[in-house]
């Protein structure tokens, strides 16, 4: 999955290792903890040996690269023609690894470059995976709720709530894909932003009421 993410980012623009790690952390969100230099640079080396990335010409990037960054961190990486083909191949993969948390997160990041049929297969696979997790949590709560302490019970309920929310979210995405609709536009318009409430015709916005003064001790 890190291979897919790196190739996808380098297809946007050449980057230093420092920039790559920063962009990976930004785009992948909750996966950022798993991305360390100890993981990143061996992957970059492997991609370079495979011919999927190469080194670009050095440019002045003192405003991007911290002054104490090692020489290795100042190498600029770029994707090759073979790397672009590899990235396109990886985007079409829809195996079980694309339904797990990490795999799904990386693939979803590049959904705008993925064809609709592949997006649908991944979304449906992810929904099945989360539904299985949800049913497992329901079974635990049904069988052992009376034997769990209050905090463990609350954690199980939290997990169940998260699964139910994700299933609803996935079902909406699947519906949008099947109808050719862009995510976020079905309910609140572009980017999912909810429009501000508009006062009814002929009505006036009431003046703001003063807040009660709280006596201080």
N, C-alpha and C positions, 0 to 999 in steps of 0.2 A: 504493500500500500504506500509506503514511503517512496518507492520508485515511481509510482504513478503520480504522486504529489509533486515530486521534484521535476519530473519531465513536464508536467502541466504548467508549473510556475516558470520554468526556463523557456517554455514556448511563448510566454508573454514577453519576456525580456531577459537578457543575460544578467546574472547576479553573482555576487560574492557569497561565500559560505555564510557569512554573518547575515547578509540580506535574506538569503534563503531560509535560514532558521527563523528569522523574524517574521517573514511572510507565512511560513508554515504554521507558526504559533498563532498568527492572526486569522488565517483562513480555516485552520482545523480546530480552533477553539479548545474544546475539552481534551483534545489529543496532545496539546502542547507539552504536557509533562513527560510524554514518552519520547520527545524529540530532543536529544542531547547532541553535543558535538561528537561524542563517542559513537553515536549511531549515525549521524549525518555524514561525516567524512568517509568512513568505510563504504557507505552506499554510493557516495560520489565517485570514489575510486573505482568501484565495481562498474558503475555506469560508464565511466571513461574507458575502462578496459574493454567493455562491450562495444564501444564505438557509438554510444547513444548520446554522449555529451563530449564537449571538448573545452579547451581554454580559449577565452577571447583576449583581445589586446587589453593591457592595463590602462585604466583611466584614473584621473584624479578624483578620489571619492573620500577625501578627508572628513567631509561632513556626514558621511554614512558609516565609515569604518572607524571604530574606536581606535585611538592612537596606539594602544598597547596590544592590538590584535596581532597575532603571529603572521609570518610571511604566508603560511598556508591559507590563513583566513582571508588574504588579500587576492587570491586567485579568482579571476572572473570566469564563471562557467557559462557555456552556451549549449543549446540543444543542436544536434546534427540532424541531417535529413533522415538518417536511420533512426534517430531518437524520436522524430516526429511520427514515423511509422510505428515504432514500438508503443508510443503513447496512444495512437489511434487503436492499436490492437488491445491494449489494456482497458480502454474505455468500453469495449464491446463485451468484456467478460461479465458474466452474470452468475457465477458459481456461488456456492454456499458462503464463501469468504466475503462476498459482497453484502451479505445480510447481517453480519456481525456488527457490533458497534463501531469498531475502527474502520473496517472495510466500507461500510455504508457511509460513514462520515466523509471519507476521502472521495468516494465516487459521487456523492451528492454535491460536493464542492464543485465538481466539474460537470454537473448535469447540463449546463447551458451548451456544452460542446458534445453532448451525447444524444444519439438519435432517440426518438420517442419510444420505439419498441423496446430498446434496451432499458430506458428509464422505467417503463412499466414493469418489466420483468424484475428489476431490482426492487422497486417499490412494493410489488406484490410479495416477493420473497421476504423482504424486511417485515411486512405486515404479518406474514405467517410466523416468522421468528418471534416477534413481539407478542402475538396472540398465544403462542406456546408458553412464553414466559409468564404472561398474565394468568393463564389457566393453572400453571404450577403454583403461583402465589395464592390464587383462590383456593386451591386444594389444601395448601398449608394452613391458611386461615380457617378453613372449614374443619380440618381434622385436629389442629393443635393450638387453636387460639386460646383455649382455656389453660394451656400448659406454658404459654409464653409470658415472660414478664412484660410490664407495661411498655418499656422502651423498645424491646424487640418487636412487640406487636405493632407499635406505631411505625417502626421502620418497614415492616412487611406491608402495612397499609399504604405507606408512602410509595413504596415500589409498585404496588398495584395501581394506585392513582396515576403514577407516571406512565405505566403501560397503557392504561385506558386512554390517557390524553394522547399518547403517541399513535395509538391505533386510529383514533378519530382524525388526527392530523394526516396520517398516511392515507386514510380513505378519501379525504378531501383532495390530496395531491393526485391520487389515482383517478378520481372523478375528473379533475382538471385536465390530466393528461389525455384521457379518453375523449374529452370534448374539445381538446385543442386550446384550452384556456391557460393563460399564464398564471402561475402561483401568486397568490396575494391579491388578485384582482376580483375574485368572485364575491367577496364580501365588502371590502373596505377601499377598493380602488388600488392604484399603483402602489407597489411595495408593501401592501397590507396596512397602510396608514389609515386609521379611522378618521373620517372627516369631522370637523368641529360641528357642534350642534348649532342649528340656525334658528333664531327666534321665529315664532309664528307671525304671519302677516298681521300688521296692525298692532302688534304687542310691543311693549317697551321693556328694555332690560331693567329690572328693579335695581335701585341703588344698593351698593354693598352695605350691609348692616355692620355697625361697629362691633368688634369682638368684646365680650365681657371682660372686664378687668379682674385679674386674679390677684387677691391679696397676697402679698409676700410676708413670710414670717419675720 
